[in-house]
Structure formats: structure tokens, C-alpha cells
Amino acid sequence: MNLPLHGIRVLDLSNVLAGPFCGYQLSLMGAEVVKIEVPGQGDLARQLGADPQAAARRMGVSFVAVNAGKQSVTLNLKDPRGREILLQMVRDADVLVENFRPGVLDRFGLGYDVLKEVNPRIVYCAISGFGKEGPRSRLRRRSSMRYEPAGAG
């Protein structure tokens, strides 16, 4: 059975919930999703959940629930070689999903303007809890219910 997104390749650079859930939904519709994680630590959700044994194996229930069906690779985007590998992957991708704070990929030299030069047809999806612009864009989550300006604390 051909699903609607069969043949679409998604690079999922997201972490924890909103971005990974987006990538998971795309995979359910037939896209090939490649999750890109930080070497040595991976997605924070690997350590989350009520089952301490699963979290110790870095397979927390939250992680498993929204990353099933994805391929996985680790890349250090702070390293020039890691950035170059990502750019090579972008050449063959259709979609890139990320949920870094606004501006993080730009600082790595991997913002939309760079990616569209490598692959003009790339669909770039940036997910942010507070948006890229506007009065709350500089906020970041500090605890379960407290928010502070980015750079504080």
C-alpha cells in the first residue's frame, strides 16, 4: 500500500515531544524519517518516563512513543564535520524538522537560508513553544511552570 508521503525523506533534528511527534506523524503517512541526535546523550526524552529501567536503557516511554519507525543517527552539529554531514543529508532530503530555540541553527551556519542553497526544494519546519518573533520569543522553559527570558539563570 502506498501511503501519501511514500518517497519523502524527513530529517528530524527535534527533541522531546512536539518535533518528534510531528516526525512520527509524517512517518505514519509513509515518509522515511531520519532522527538526528546529539552524540552521547541523544534526545532528552530517552531519559523520561515512569519506568526507571527503560529510562536507564535510554528508551524512556516518551521517546519510544514518538520515535517509533524512525531511523537514527548521531551528529555533532557543533563540529564542522558534523555540519558537513548534515548538509550532505539535506541534499537528498525533502523536509527538515527542528525545534531548537529560534536562531540556534543560524548560529551553527545551518539556518534556512543556508539549507535552501544546498537544496532549494527543502521544506523547513521550525517548531517553537514561543515562536520565532514576538514578545515571548526569547522565553525558555526553566521548570514545569516557570518561564524566564533566554539567557537568564
Phi and psi in radians as a Rosetta constraint file:
Dihedral C 1 N 2 CA 2 C 2 CIRCULARHARMONIC -1.501 0.35
Dihedral N 2 CA 2 C 2 N 3 CIRCULARHARMONIC 2.066 0.35
Dihedral C 2 N 3 CA 3 C 3 CIRCULARHARMONIC -1.488 0.35
Dihedral N 3 CA 3 C 3 N 4 CIRCULARHARMONIC 2.813 0.35
Dihedral C 3 N 4 CA 4 C 4 CIRCULARHARMONIC -0.998 0.35
Dihedral N 4 CA 4 C 4 N 5 CIRCULARHARMONIC -0.561 0.35
Dihedral C 4 N 5 CA 5 C 5 CIRCULARHARMONIC -1.833 0.35
Dihedral N 5 CA 5 C 5 N 6 CIRCULARHARMONIC 0.289 0.35
Dihedral C 5 N 6 CA 6 C 6 CIRCULARHARMONIC -0.972 0.35
Dihedral N 6 CA 6 C 6 N 7 CIRCULARHARMONIC 2.288 0.35
Dihedral C 6 N 7 CA 7 C 7 CIRCULARHARMONIC 1.599 0.35
Dihedral N 7 CA 7 C 7 N 8 CIRCULARHARMONIC -0.062 0.35
Dihedral C 7 N 8 CA 8 C 8 CIRCULARHARMONIC -1.641 0.35
Dihedral N 8 CA 8 C 8 N 9 CIRCULARHARMONIC 2.306 0.35
Dihedral C 8 N 9 CA 9 C 9 CIRCULARHARMONIC -1.894 0.35
Dihedral N 9 CA 9 C 9 N 10 CIRCULARHARMONIC 2.218 0.35
Dihedral C 9 N 10 CA 10 C 10 CIRCULARHARMONIC -2.013 0.35
Dihedral N 10 CA 10 C 10 N 11 CIRCULARHARMONIC 2.280 0.35
Dihedral C 10 N 11 CA 11 C 11 CIRCULARHARMONIC -1.720 0.35
Dihedral N 11 CA 11 C 11 N 12 CIRCULARHARMONIC 2.101 0.35
Dihedral C 11 N 12 CA 12 C 12 CIRCULARHARMONIC -1.896 0.35
Dihedral N 12 CA 12 C 12 N 13 CIRCULARHARMONIC 1.767 0.35
Dihedral C 12 N 13 CA 13 C 13 CIRCULARHARMONIC -1.695 0.35
Dihedral N 13 CA 13 C 13 N 14 CIRCULARHARMONIC 0.282 0.35
Dihedral C 13 N 14 CA 14 C 14 CIRCULARHARMONIC -1.560 0.35
Dihedral N 14 CA 14 C 14 N 15 CIRCULARHARMONIC 3.005 0.35
Dihedral C 14 N 15 CA 15 C 15 CIRCULARHARMONIC -2.475 0.35
Dihedral N 15 CA 15 C 15 N 16 CIRCULARHARMONIC 2.515 0.35
Dihedral C 15 N 16 CA 16 C 16 CIRCULARHARMONIC 1.290 0.35
Dihedral N 16 CA 16 C 16 N 17 CIRCULARHARMONIC -1.584 0.35
Dihedral C 16 N 17 CA 17 C 17 CIRCULARHARMONIC -2.271 0.35
Dihedral N 17 CA 17 C 17 N 18 CIRCULARHARMONIC -1.098 0.35
Dihedral C 17 N 18 CA 18 C 18 CIRCULARHARMONIC -1.021 0.35
Dihedral N 18 CA 18 C 18 N 19 CIRCULARHARMONIC -0.889 0.35
Dihedral C 18 N 19 CA 19 C 19 CIRCULARHARMONIC -1.152 0.35
Dihedral N 19 CA 19 C 19 N 20 CIRCULARHARMONIC -0.862 0.35
Dihedral C 19 N 20 CA 20 C 20 CIRCULARHARMONIC -1.031 0.35
Dihedral N 20 CA 20 C 20 N 21 CIRCULARHARMONIC -0.625 0.35
Dihedral C 20 N 21 CA 21 C 21 CIRCULARHARMONIC -1.126 0.35
Dihedral N 21 CA 21 C 21 N 22 CIRCULARHARMONIC -0.706 0.35
Dihedral C 21 N 22 CA 22 C 22 CIRCULARHARMONIC -1.038 0.35
Dihedral N 22 CA 22 C 22 N 23 CIRCULARHARMONIC -0.871 0.35
Dihedral C 22 N 23 CA 23 C 23 CIRCULARHARMONIC -1.055 0.35
Dihedral N 23 CA 23 C 23 N 24 CIRCULARHARMONIC -0.667 0.35
Dihedral C 23 N 24 CA 24 C 24 CIRCULARHARMONIC -1.100 0.35
Dihedral N 24 CA 24 C 24 N 25 CIRCULARHARMONIC -0.764 0.35
Dihedral C 24 N 25 CA 25 C 25 CIRCULARHARMONIC -1.095 0.35
Dihedral N 25 CA 25 C 25 N 26 CIRCULARHARMONIC -0.684 0.35
Dihedral C 25 N 26 CA 26 C 26 CIRCULARHARMONIC -1.129 0.35
Dihedral N 26 CA 26 C 26 N 27 CIRCULARHARMONIC -0.665 0.35
Dihedral C 26 N 27 CA 27 C 27 CIRCULARHARMONIC -1.158 0.35
Dihedral N 27 CA 27 C 27 N 28 CIRCULARHARMONIC -0.657 0.35
Dihedral C 27 N 28 CA 28 C 28 CIRCULARHARMONIC -1.101 0.35
Dihedral N 28 CA 28 C 28 N 29 CIRCULARHARMONIC -0.456 0.35
Dihedral C 28 N 29 CA 29 C 29 CIRCULARHARMONIC -1.584 0.35
Dihedral N 29 CA 29 C 29 N 30 CIRCULARHARMONIC 0.151 0.35
Dihedral C 29 N 30 CA 30 C 30 CIRCULARHARMONIC 1.846 0.35
Dihedral N 30 CA 30 C 30 N 31 CIRCULARHARMONIC -0.078 0.35
Dihedral C 30 N 31 CA 31 C 31 CIRCULARHARMONIC -1.230 0.35
Dihedral N 31 CA 31 C 31 N 32 CIRCULARHARMONIC 2.596 0.35
Dihedral C 31 N 32 CA 32 C 32 CIRCULARHARMONIC -1.491 0.35
Dihedral N 32 CA 32 C 32 N 33 CIRCULARHARMONIC 2.056 0.35
Dihedral C 32 N 33 CA 33 C 33 CIRCULARHARMONIC -1.971 0.35
Dihedral N 33 CA 33 C 33 N 34 CIRCULARHARMONIC 2.197 0.35
Dihedral C 33 N 34 CA 34 C 34 CIRCULARHARMONIC -1.925 0.35
Dihedral N 34 CA 34 C 34 N 35 CIRCULARHARMONIC 1.956 0.35
Dihedral C 34 N 35 CA 35 C 35 CIRCULARHARMONIC -1.460 0.35
Dihedral N 35 CA 35 C 35 N 36 CIRCULARHARMONIC 2.253 0.35
Dihedral C 35 N 36 CA 36 C 36 CIRCULARHARMONIC -1.959 0.35
Dihedral N 36 CA 36 C 36 N 37 CIRCULARHARMONIC 2.093 0.35
Dihedral C 36 N 37 CA 37 C 37 CIRCULARHARMONIC -2.112 0.35
Dihedral N 37 CA 37 C 37 N 38 CIRCULARHARMONIC 2.806 0.35
Dihedral C 37 N 38 CA 38 C 38 CIRCULARHARMONIC -1.248 0.35
Dihedral N 38 CA 38 C 38 N 39 CIRCULARHARMONIC 2.264 0.35
Dihedral C 38 N 39 CA 39 C 39 CIRCULARHARMONIC -1.021 0.35
Dihedral N 39 CA 39 C 39 N 40 CIRCULARHARMONIC 2.423 0.35
Dihedral C 39 N 40 CA 40 C 40 CIRCULARHARMONIC 1.476 0.35
Dihedral N 40 CA 40 C 40 N 41 CIRCULARHARMONIC -0.378 0.35
Dihedral C 40 N 41 CA 41 C 41 CIRCULARHARMONIC -2.270 0.35
Dihedral N 41 CA 41 C 41 N 42 CIRCULARHARMONIC -0.615 0.35
Dihedral C 41 N 42 CA 42 C 42 CIRCULARHARMONIC 1.151 0.35
Dihedral N 42 CA 42 C 42 N 43 CIRCULARHARMONIC -2.855 0.35
Dihedral C 42 N 43 CA 43 C 43 CIRCULARHARMONIC -1.162 0.35
Dihedral N 43 CA 43 C 43 N 44 CIRCULARHARMONIC 2.338 0.35
Dihedral C 43 N 44 CA 44 C 44 CIRCULARHARMONIC -0.964 0.35
Dihedral N 44 CA 44 C 44 N 45 CIRCULARHARMONIC -0.567 0.35
Dihedral C 44 N 45 CA 45 C 45 CIRCULARHARMONIC -1.110 0.35
Dihedral N 45 CA 45 C 45 N 46 CIRCULARHARMONIC -0.310 0.35
Dihedral C 45 N 46 CA 46 C 46 CIRCULARHARMONIC -1.026 0.35
Dihedral N 46 CA 46 C 46 N 47 CIRCULARHARMONIC -0.454 0.35
Dihedral C 46 N 47 CA 47 C 47 CIRCULARHARMONIC -1.766 0.35
Dihedral N 47 CA 47 C 47 N 48 CIRCULARHARMONIC 0.052 0.35
Dihedral C 47 N 48 CA 48 C 48 CIRCULARHARMONIC -1.799 0.35
Dihedral N 48 CA 48 C 48 N 49 CIRCULARHARMONIC 2.649 0.35
Dihedral C 48 N 49 CA 49 C 49 CIRCULARHARMONIC 2.289 0.35
Dihedral N 49 CA 49 C 49 N 50 CIRCULARHARMONIC 2.897 0.35
Dihedral C 49 N 50 CA 50 C 50 CIRCULARHARMONIC -1.340 0.35
Dihedral N 50 CA 50 C 50 N 51 CIRCULARHARMONIC -0.310 0.35
Dihedral C 50 N 51 CA 51 C 51 CIRCULARHARMONIC -1.644 0.35
Dihedral N 51 CA 51 C 51 N 52 CIRCULARHARMONIC 1.791 0.35
Dihedral C 51 N 52 CA 52 C 52 CIRCULARHARMONIC -1.110 0.35
Dihedral N 52 CA 52 C 52 N 53 CIRCULARHARMONIC -0.494 0.35
Dihedral C 52 N 53 CA 53 C 53 CIRCULARHARMONIC -1.217 0.35
Dihedral N 53 CA 53 C 53 N 54 CIRCULARHARMONIC -0.715 0.35
Dihedral C 53 N 54 CA 54 C 54 CIRCULARHARMONIC -1.136 0.35
Dihedral N 54 CA 54 C 54 N 55 CIRCULARHARMONIC -0.739 0.35
Dihedral C 54 N 55 CA 55 C 55 CIRCULARHARMONIC -1.111 0.35
Dihedral N 55 CA 55 C 55 N 56 CIRCULARHARMONIC -0.674 0.35
Dihedral C 55 N 56 CA 56 C 56 CIRCULARHARMONIC -1.123 0.35
Dihedral N 56 CA 56 C 56 N 57 CIRCULARHARMONIC -0.546 0.35
Dihedral C 56 N 57 CA 57 C 57 CIRCULARHARMONIC -1.449 0.35
Dihedral N 57 CA 57 C 57 N 58 CIRCULARHARMONIC 0.037 0.35
Dihedral C 57 N 58 CA 58 C 58 CIRCULARHARMONIC 1.102 0.35
Dihedral N 58 CA 58 C 58 N 59 CIRCULARHARMONIC 0.627 0.35
Dihedral C 58 N 59 CA 59 C 59 CIRCULARHARMONIC -2.296 0.35
Dihedral N 59 CA 59 C 59 N 60 CIRCULARHARMONIC 0.833 0.35
Dihedral C 59 N 60 CA 60 C 60 CIRCULARHARMONIC -0.944 0.35
Dihedral N 60 CA 60 C 60 N 61 CIRCULARHARMONIC 2.598 0.35
Dihedral C 60 N 61 CA 61 C 61 CIRCULARHARMONIC -1.016 0.35
Dihedral N 61 CA 61 C 61 N 62 CIRCULARHARMONIC -0.621 0.35
Dihedral C 61 N 62 CA 62 C 62 CIRCULARHARMONIC -1.090 0.35
Dihedral N 62 CA 62 C 62 N 63 CIRCULARHARMONIC -0.734 0.35
Dihedral C 62 N 63 CA 63 C 63 CIRCULARHARMONIC -1.130 0.35
Dihedral N 63 CA 63 C 63 N 64 CIRCULARHARMONIC -0.867 0.35
Dihedral C 63 N 64 CA 64 C 64 CIRCULARHARMONIC -1.066 0.35
Dihedral N 64 CA 64 C 64 N 65 CIRCULARHARMONIC -0.683 0.35
Dihedral C 64 N 65 CA 65 C 65 CIRCULARHARMONIC -1.095 0.35
Dihedral N 65 CA 65 C 65 N 66 CIRCULARHARMONIC -0.567 0.35
Dihedral C 65 N 66 CA 66 C 66 CIRCULARHARMONIC -2.004 0.35
Dihedral N 66 CA 66 C 66 N 67 CIRCULARHARMONIC 0.155 0.35
Dihedral C 66 N 67 CA 67 C 67 CIRCULARHARMONIC -2.213 0.35
Dihedral N 67 CA 67 C 67 N 68 CIRCULARHARMONIC 0.116 0.35
Dihedral C 67 N 68 CA 68 C 68 CIRCULARHARMONIC -1.060 0.35
Dihedral N 68 CA 68 C 68 N 69 CIRCULARHARMONIC 2.495 0.35
Dihedral C 68 N 69 CA 69 C 69 CIRCULARHARMONIC 1.434 0.35
Dihedral N 69 CA 69 C 69 N 70 CIRCULARHARMONIC 0.012 0.35
Dihedral C 69 N 70 CA 70 C 70 CIRCULARHARMONIC -1.702 0.35
Dihedral N 70 CA 70 C 70 N 71 CIRCULARHARMONIC 2.644 0.35
Dihedral C 70 N 71 CA 71 C 71 CIRCULARHARMONIC -1.437 0.35
Dihedral N 71 CA 71 C 71 N 72 CIRCULARHARMONIC 2.843 0.35
Dihedral C 71 N 72 CA 72 C 72 CIRCULARHARMONIC -2.450 0.35
Dihedral N 72 CA 72 C 72 N 73 CIRCULARHARMONIC 2.468 0.35
Dihedral C 72 N 73 CA 73 C 73 CIRCULARHARMONIC -2.578 0.35
Dihedral N 73 CA 73 C 73 N 74 CIRCULARHARMONIC 2.640 0.35
Dihedral C 73 N 74 CA 74 C 74 CIRCULARHARMONIC -1.883 0.35
Dihedral N 74 CA 74 C 74 N 75 CIRCULARHARMONIC 2.428 0.35
Dihedral C 74 N 75 CA 75 C 75 CIRCULARHARMONIC -2.472 0.35
Dihedral N 75 CA 75 C 75 N 76 CIRCULARHARMONIC 2.382 0.35
Dihedral C 75 N 76 CA 76 C 76 CIRCULARHARMONIC -1.635 0.35
Dihedral N 76 CA 76 C 76 N 77 CIRCULARHARMONIC 1.766 0.35
Dihedral C 76 N 77 CA 77 C 77 CIRCULARHARMONIC -1.310 0.35
Dihedral N 77 CA 77 C 77 N 78 CIRCULARHARMONIC -0.118 0.35
Dihedral C 77 N 78 CA 78 C 78 CIRCULARHARMONIC -1.454 0.35
Dihedral N 78 CA 78 C 78 N 79 CIRCULARHARMONIC -0.210 0.35
Dihedral C 78 N 79 CA 79 C 79 CIRCULARHARMONIC -1.758 0.35
Dihedral N 79 CA 79 C 79 N 80 CIRCULARHARMONIC 2.379 0.35
Dihedral C 79 N 80 CA 80 C 80 CIRCULARHARMONIC -0.972 0.35
Dihedral N 80 CA 80 C 80 N 81 CIRCULARHARMONIC -0.650 0.35
Dihedral C 80 N 81 CA 81 C 81 CIRCULARHARMONIC -1.150 0.35
Dihedral N 81 CA 81 C 81 N 82 CIRCULARHARMONIC -0.715 0.35
Dihedral C 81 N 82 CA 82 C 82 CIRCULARHARMONIC -1.090 0.35
Dihedral N 82 CA 82 C 82 N 83 CIRCULARHARMONIC -0.717 0.35
Dihedral C 82 N 83 CA 83 C 83 CIRCULARHARMONIC -1.132 0.35
Dihedral N 83 CA 83 C 83 N 84 CIRCULARHARMONIC -0.700 0.35
Dihedral C 83 N 84 CA 84 C 84 CIRCULARHARMONIC -1.138 0.35
Dihedral N 84 CA 84 C 84 N 85 CIRCULARHARMONIC -0.704 0.35
Dihedral C 84 N 85 CA 85 C 85 CIRCULARHARMONIC -1.087 0.35
Dihedral N 85 CA 85 C 85 N 86 CIRCULARHARMONIC -0.754 0.35
Dihedral C 85 N 86 CA 86 C 86 CIRCULARHARMONIC -1.058 0.35
Dihedral N 86 CA 86 C 86 N 87 CIRCULARHARMONIC -0.770 0.35
Dihedral C 86 N 87 CA 87 C 87 CIRCULARHARMONIC -1.075 0.35
Dihedral N 87 CA 87 C 87 N 88 CIRCULARHARMONIC -0.631 0.35
Dihedral C 87 N 88 CA 88 C 88 CIRCULARHARMONIC -1.113 0.35
Dihedral N 88 CA 88 C 88 N 89 CIRCULARHARMONIC -0.709 0.35
Dihedral C 88 N 89 CA 89 C 89 CIRCULARHARMONIC -1.168 0.35
Dihedral N 89 CA 89 C 89 N 90 CIRCULARHARMONIC -0.625 0.35
Dihedral C 89 N 90 CA 90 C 90 CIRCULARHARMONIC -1.100 0.35
Dihedral N 90 CA 90 C 90 N 91 CIRCULARHARMONIC -0.562 0.35
Dihedral C 90 N 91 CA 91 C 91 CIRCULARHARMONIC -0.967 0.35
Dihedral N 91 CA 91 C 91 N 92 CIRCULARHARMONIC -0.623 0.35
Dihedral C 91 N 92 CA 92 C 92 CIRCULARHARMONIC -1.809 0.35
Dihedral N 92 CA 92 C 92 N 93 CIRCULARHARMONIC 0.092 0.35
Dihedral C 92 N 93 CA 93 C 93 CIRCULARHARMONIC -1.648 0.35
Dihedral N 93 CA 93 C 93 N 94 CIRCULARHARMONIC 2.797 0.35
Dihedral C 93 N 94 CA 94 C 94 CIRCULARHARMONIC -1.851 0.35
Dihedral N 94 CA 94 C 94 N 95 CIRCULARHARMONIC -0.550 0.35
Dihedral C 94 N 95 CA 95 C 95 CIRCULARHARMONIC -2.438 0.35
Dihedral N 95 CA 95 C 95 N 96 CIRCULARHARMONIC 2.502 0.35
Dihedral C 95 N 96 CA 96 C 96 CIRCULARHARMONIC -2.203 0.35
Dihedral N 96 CA 96 C 96 N 97 CIRCULARHARMONIC 2.194 0.35
Dihedral C 96 N 97 CA 97 C 97 CIRCULARHARMONIC -1.963 0.35
Dihedral N 97 CA 97 C 97 N 98 CIRCULARHARMONIC 2.275 0.35
Dihedral C 97 N 98 CA 98 C 98 CIRCULARHARMONIC -2.496 0.35
Dihedral N 98 CA 98 C 98 N 99 CIRCULARHARMONIC 2.672 0.35
Dihedral C 98 N 99 CA 99 C 99 CIRCULARHARMONIC -2.382 0.35
Dihedral N 99 CA 99 C 99 N 100 CIRCULARHARMONIC 0.654 0.35
Dihedral C 99 N 100 CA 100 C 100 CIRCULARHARMONIC -1.189 0.35
Dihedral N 100 CA 100 C 100 N 101 CIRCULARHARMONIC 2.843 0.35
Dihedral C 100 N 101 CA 101 C 101 CIRCULARHARMONIC -1.053 0.35
Dihedral N 101 CA 101 C 101 N 102 CIRCULARHARMONIC 2.569 0.35
Dihedral C 101 N 102 CA 102 C 102 CIRCULARHARMONIC -0.912 0.35
Dihedral N 102 CA 102 C 102 N 103 CIRCULARHARMONIC 2.334 0.35
Dihedral C 102 N 103 CA 103 C 103 CIRCULARHARMONIC 1.656 0.35
Dihedral N 103 CA 103 C 103 N 104 CIRCULARHARMONIC -0.243 0.35
Dihedral C 103 N 104 CA 104 C 104 CIRCULARHARMONIC -1.109 0.35
Dihedral N 104 CA 104 C 104 N 105 CIRCULARHARMONIC -0.865 0.35
Dihedral C 104 N 105 CA 105 C 105 CIRCULARHARMONIC -1.144 0.35
Dihedral N 105 CA 105 C 105 N 106 CIRCULARHARMONIC -0.557 0.35
Dihedral C 105 N 106 CA 106 C 106 CIRCULARHARMONIC -1.056 0.35
Dihedral N 106 CA 106 C 106 N 107 CIRCULARHARMONIC -0.752 0.35
Dihedral C 106 N 107 CA 107 C 107 CIRCULARHARMONIC -1.136 0.35
Dihedral N 107 CA 107 C 107 N 108 CIRCULARHARMONIC -0.507 0.35
Dihedral C 107 N 108 CA 108 C 108 CIRCULARHARMONIC -1.397 0.35
Dihedral N 108 CA 108 C 108 N 109 CIRCULARHARMONIC -0.087 0.35
Dihedral C 108 N 109 CA 109 C 109 CIRCULARHARMONIC 1.347 0.35
Dihedral N 109 CA 109 C 109 N 110 CIRCULARHARMONIC 0.470 0.35
Dihedral C 109 N 110 CA 110 C 110 CIRCULARHARMONIC -2.236 0.35
Dihedral N 110 CA 110 C 110 N 111 CIRCULARHARMONIC 0.458 0.35
Dihedral C 110 N 111 CA 111 C 111 CIRCULARHARMONIC -1.251 0.35
Dihedral N 111 CA 111 C 111 N 112 CIRCULARHARMONIC 3.056 0.35
Dihedral C 111 N 112 CA 112 C 112 CIRCULARHARMONIC -0.969 0.35
Dihedral N 112 CA 112 C 112 N 113 CIRCULARHARMONIC -0.736 0.35
Dihedral C 112 N 113 CA 113 C 113 CIRCULARHARMONIC -1.041 0.35
Dihedral N 113 CA 113 C 113 N 114 CIRCULARHARMONIC -0.674 0.35
Dihedral C 113 N 114 CA 114 C 114 CIRCULARHARMONIC -1.246 0.35
Dihedral N 114 CA 114 C 114 N 115 CIRCULARHARMONIC -0.800 0.35
Dihedral C 114 N 115 CA 115 C 115 CIRCULARHARMONIC -1.117 0.35
Dihedral N 115 CA 115 C 115 N 116 CIRCULARHARMONIC -0.655 0.35
Dihedral C 115 N 116 CA 116 C 116 CIRCULARHARMONIC -1.249 0.35
Dihedral N 116 CA 116 C 116 N 117 CIRCULARHARMONIC -0.400 0.35
Dihedral C 116 N 117 CA 117 C 117 CIRCULARHARMONIC -1.228 0.35
Dihedral N 117 CA 117 C 117 N 118 CIRCULARHARMONIC -0.653 0.35
Dihedral C 117 N 118 CA 118 C 118 CIRCULARHARMONIC -1.261 0.35
Dihedral N 118 CA 118 C 118 N 119 CIRCULARHARMONIC -0.691 0.35
Dihedral C 118 N 119 CA 119 C 119 CIRCULARHARMONIC -2.521 0.35
Dihedral N 119 CA 119 C 119 N 120 CIRCULARHARMONIC 1.657 0.35
Dihedral C 119 N 120 CA 120 C 120 CIRCULARHARMONIC -1.060 0.35
Dihedral N 120 CA 120 C 120 N 121 CIRCULARHARMONIC -0.325 0.35
Dihedral C 120 N 121 CA 121 C 121 CIRCULARHARMONIC -1.690 0.35
Dihedral N 121 CA 121 C 121 N 122 CIRCULARHARMONIC 0.085 0.35
Dihedral C 121 N 122 CA 122 C 122 CIRCULARHARMONIC -1.094 0.35
Dihedral N 122 CA 122 C 122 N 123 CIRCULARHARMONIC 2.390 0.35
Dihedral C 122 N 123 CA 123 C 123 CIRCULARHARMONIC -1.729 0.35
Dihedral N 123 CA 123 C 123 N 124 CIRCULARHARMONIC 2.088 0.35
Dihedral C 123 N 124 CA 124 C 124 CIRCULARHARMONIC -1.862 0.35
Dihedral N 124 CA 124 C 124 N 125 CIRCULARHARMONIC 2.065 0.35
Dihedral C 124 N 125 CA 125 C 125 CIRCULARHARMONIC -2.034 0.35
Dihedral N 125 CA 125 C 125 N 126 CIRCULARHARMONIC 1.908 0.35
Dihedral C 125 N 126 CA 126 C 126 CIRCULARHARMONIC -1.844 0.35
Dihedral N 126 CA 126 C 126 N 127 CIRCULARHARMONIC 2.094 0.35
Dihedral C 126 N 127 CA 127 C 127 CIRCULARHARMONIC -1.853 0.35
Dihedral N 127 CA 127 C 127 N 128 CIRCULARHARMONIC 2.207 0.35
Dihedral C 127 N 128 CA 128 C 128 CIRCULARHARMONIC -2.422 0.35
Dihedral N 128 CA 128 C 128 N 129 CIRCULARHARMONIC 2.331 0.35
Dihedral C 128 N 129 CA 129 C 129 CIRCULARHARMONIC -1.088 0.35
Dihedral N 129 CA 129 C 129 N 130 CIRCULARHARMONIC -0.474 0.35
Dihedral C 129 N 130 CA 130 C 130 CIRCULARHARMONIC -2.119 0.35
Dihedral N 130 CA 130 C 130 N 131 CIRCULARHARMONIC 0.071 0.35
Dihedral C 130 N 131 CA 131 C 131 CIRCULARHARMONIC 1.503 0.35
Dihedral N 131 CA 131 C 131 N 132 CIRCULARHARMONIC 2.875 0.35
Dihedral C 131 N 132 CA 132 C 132 CIRCULARHARMONIC -1.424 0.35
Dihedral N 132 CA 132 C 132 N 133 CIRCULARHARMONIC -0.520 0.35
Dihedral C 132 N 133 CA 133 C 133 CIRCULARHARMONIC -2.281 0.35
Dihedral N 133 CA 133 C 133 N 134 CIRCULARHARMONIC 2.972 0.35
Dihedral C 133 N 134 CA 134 C 134 CIRCULARHARMONIC 1.814 0.35
Dihedral N 134 CA 134 C 134 N 135 CIRCULARHARMONIC 3.111 0.35
Dihedral C 134 N 135 CA 135 C 135 CIRCULARHARMONIC -1.162 0.35
Dihedral N 135 CA 135 C 135 N 136 CIRCULARHARMONIC -0.394 0.35
Dihedral C 135 N 136 CA 136 C 136 CIRCULARHARMONIC -1.869 0.35
Dihedral N 136 CA 136 C 136 N 137 CIRCULARHARMONIC 0.065 0.35
Dihedral C 136 N 137 CA 137 C 137 CIRCULARHARMONIC -1.091 0.35
Dihedral N 137 CA 137 C 137 N 138 CIRCULARHARMONIC -0.452 0.35
Dihedral C 137 N 138 CA 138 C 138 CIRCULARHARMONIC -1.585 0.35
Dihedral N 138 CA 138 C 138 N 139 CIRCULARHARMONIC 0.022 0.35
Dihedral C 138 N 139 CA 139 C 139 CIRCULARHARMONIC -1.365 0.35
Dihedral N 139 CA 139 C 139 N 140 CIRCULARHARMONIC 2.669 0.35
Dihedral C 139 N 140 CA 140 C 140 CIRCULARHARMONIC -2.484 0.35
Dihedral N 140 CA 140 C 140 N 141 CIRCULARHARMONIC 2.689 0.35
Dihedral C 140 N 141 CA 141 C 141 CIRCULARHARMONIC -1.328 0.35
Dihedral N 141 CA 141 C 141 N 142 CIRCULARHARMONIC 2.267 0.35
Dihedral C 141 N 142 CA 142 C 142 CIRCULARHARMONIC -1.944 0.35
Dihedral N 142 CA 142 C 142 N 143 CIRCULARHARMONIC -0.431 0.35
Dihedral C 142 N 143 CA 143 C 143 CIRCULARHARMONIC -2.731 0.35
Dihedral N 143 CA 143 C 143 N 144 CIRCULARHARMONIC -2.995 0.35
Dihedral C 143 N 144 CA 144 C 144 CIRCULARHARMONIC -1.074 0.35
Dihedral N 144 CA 144 C 144 N 145 CIRCULARHARMONIC -0.517 0.35
Dihedral C 144 N 145 CA 145 C 145 CIRCULARHARMONIC -2.424 0.35
Dihedral N 145 CA 145 C 145 N 146 CIRCULARHARMONIC 0.192 0.35
Dihedral C 145 N 146 CA 146 C 146 CIRCULARHARMONIC -2.041 0.35
Dihedral N 146 CA 146 C 146 N 147 CIRCULARHARMONIC 2.331 0.35
Dihedral C 146 N 147 CA 147 C 147 CIRCULARHARMONIC -2.149 0.35
Dihedral N 147 CA 147 C 147 N 148 CIRCULARHARMONIC 2.473 0.35
Dihedral C 147 N 148 CA 148 C 148 CIRCULARHARMONIC -2.314 0.35
Dihedral N 148 CA 148 C 148 N 149 CIRCULARHARMONIC 2.790 0.35
Dihedral C 148 N 149 CA 149 C 149 CIRCULARHARMONIC -1.069 0.35
Dihedral N 149 CA 149 C 149 N 150 CIRCULARHARMONIC 2.482 0.35
Dihedral C 149 N 150 CA 150 C 150 CIRCULARHARMONIC -0.995 0.35
Dihedral N 150 CA 150 C 150 N 151 CIRCULARHARMONIC 2.426 0.35
Dihedral C 150 N 151 CA 151 C 151 CIRCULARHARMONIC 1.668 0.35
Dihedral N 151 CA 151 C 151 N 152 CIRCULARHARMONIC -0.266 0.35
Dihedral C 151 N 152 CA 152 C 152 CIRCULARHARMONIC -1.464 0.35
Dihedral N 152 CA 152 C 152 N 153 CIRCULARHARMONIC 2.648 0.35
